[in-house]
Amino acid sequence: MKGCTVLLAFMFSIVAFGQNTYSKLINQADNLLEEHQDEQSKREAFSLYEKAFKLYPDSIQAVDLSEISVIASELKESDKAFAYLDRLIKIEHGQYGFPGWQNVTNKSALEEYKNLLEDPRWTVIMNEAQSLKSKFETNLKSIEKEFYKVKSTKQLNFTNGKKLYKEIKEYNPYVSKEKQDYSISFNVNDTAKTSFFIHLPKNYSPNKKYPLLFFLHGAVRYNEFQEFQTKELSLEGWNRYYTKYGDINDVILVFPSGSKKYNWMTSDEGFFMVPAMLREVKKAINVDDNKVFIAGHSNGATGSFSYLMKDSSSFAGFYGFNTQPKVFTGGTFVENSKNRSFINFSTDEDYYYPPNANDSFTAMMNSIKADYKEYRYKGFPHWFPQFDESEPAYEILFKDLKERKRNSFSEELSWEFDDNVYGSIDWLSNMKLDTLGQKADWHKELNFKITKWLEYDKDDKLQIIEVDKNAFDIPRLSGKVIACYKDNEFRIETSRIKSLSIAISPEMANLEDKIKVYVNGKLYYDKKVDYNTAFMLDSFDKTRDRSTIWINTIDITLE
């Protein structure tokens, strides 16, 4: 047995040595191509690839087959290019788990392989790649169909409001799932399609409600939609600690794919995606409506902060790694944060948002008594999640997530907005701007100056530069509402608002008595509110929320 152990150790050392030497050859080729693009350099790089392939055939990766086939095409080595392409398209799990045929069917293939397009073998390769793609997509659709499978349930009550309220509360059409991981397609519009990847708790039970956490990726300006996602891409690498602590705490993880045009930071066209994806997940999975959260890194962290500012009703709390706390599509109204919470994990060597700006922002959040915390980690750059030392931050995040719960029926709310699309928070809904109206004295603008920023110089050294910029842009006039209720009486103050609605729940008011609504000191409503089944069914269809059930609204038009 001892002899076997020694032999195995020797064999593993040979494999490790081979992999190490293989990587050196590949890196040498890649570095050569980064520095030079002339034909001689390409031939030298091509020879290094072939040498690595010959010496270490068990180490060959799909990404390397893709690279060498492109180089062969550029050098007009057609026979070798097609030989490598034939091997590439047959790989089922390549880089980040993606199949090899994707390198031929993607948008860039026609440019990368332009020297092969007139060769009859290109048609053969394309046909085989498309056939493999078709089989893959058929299987993906079958898996997606299983994901959305639910047990048949009786139709919800259309006539009796009290019964309907109870039925929605107890609604559970869910069944067990065959898999733990799913890539689910999502139609952005008639022409654009993306996906979200969902990772379920290991022992998911349809009879239990689970917390859910969205993770928003960064670099939205450089991303294209992924029509399907893989376990390797979503759950490993920088996201490994989401996976680790999500599994420990039985949290559903959801990873949306955004693009330059449709995302959660720079584009209002894509801002609807996360709430819409949440609705789709709730159709299939038993989610705890009061424990839905958003986290992100970099542009994704700014996206998380943007949902806190603009559309927070469906969520319990928000988190960001290396956040720039700013709305890029309109005004940043920081008092909106008082309705929920935000935890920011920052670093002191971050070019995306500097330490002094984080200090000023934290001071501002403390001054308005927001539920906000910042944890700063020293000696780390913007890509903090890459490092193992980031793990304690995830422990903090999941501890907070475990303890935190949404309260949609808070007795006090305030909300500021500059776009009618985002004129809702919990029971204050459908608020409409009157930008020609008088701005109230209490309606103040909150902002601060940033005077120092961090920037990398030509030698990749971090430098402090002097700047003079406002923390927030305020491109449009905004409206604001401050509201509270107690004992069936609502008191509301408005600034630049022409109309609004108050959503009513039995958890907020005694429906046997009249409800009074005062706006700016004037009595606008003094009646009972009854169940509106059509409204209730429509609201449930839009949100799939079984915890926050609005039975009717009081609509107010200001004089």
Secondary structure, 3 states (H helix, E strand, C coil): CHHHHHHHHHHHHHHHHHHHHHHHHHHHHHHHHHHCCCHHHHHHHHHHHHHHHHHCHHHCCHHHHHHHHHHHHHCCCHHHHHHHHHHHHCCCCCHHHCCCCHHHHCCCHHHHCHHHCCCHHHHHHHHHHHHHHHHHHHHHHHHHHHHCCCCCCCCCCCCCHHHHHHHHHHCCCCCCCCCCEEEEEEECCCCCEEEEEEECCCCCCCCCCEEEEEEECCCHHHCCCCCCCCHHHHHCHHHHHHHHHHHHCCCEEEEECCCCCCCCCCCCCCCCHHHHHHHHHHHHCCEEEEEEEEEEECHHHHHHHHHHHHCCCCCCEEEEECCCCCCCCCCCCHHHHHHCEEEEEEEEECCCCCHHHHHHHHHHHHHCCCEEEEEEEEEEECCHHHCHHHHHHHHHHHHHHHHCCCCCCCCEEEEEECCHHHCCECCEEEEEECCCCCCCCCCCCCCCEEEEEEEECCCCCEEEEEEEEECCCCCCCCEEEEEEEECCEEEEEEECEEEEEEEECCCCCCCCCCEEEEECCEEEEEECCCCCHHHHHHHHHHHCCCCCCCCEEEEEECC
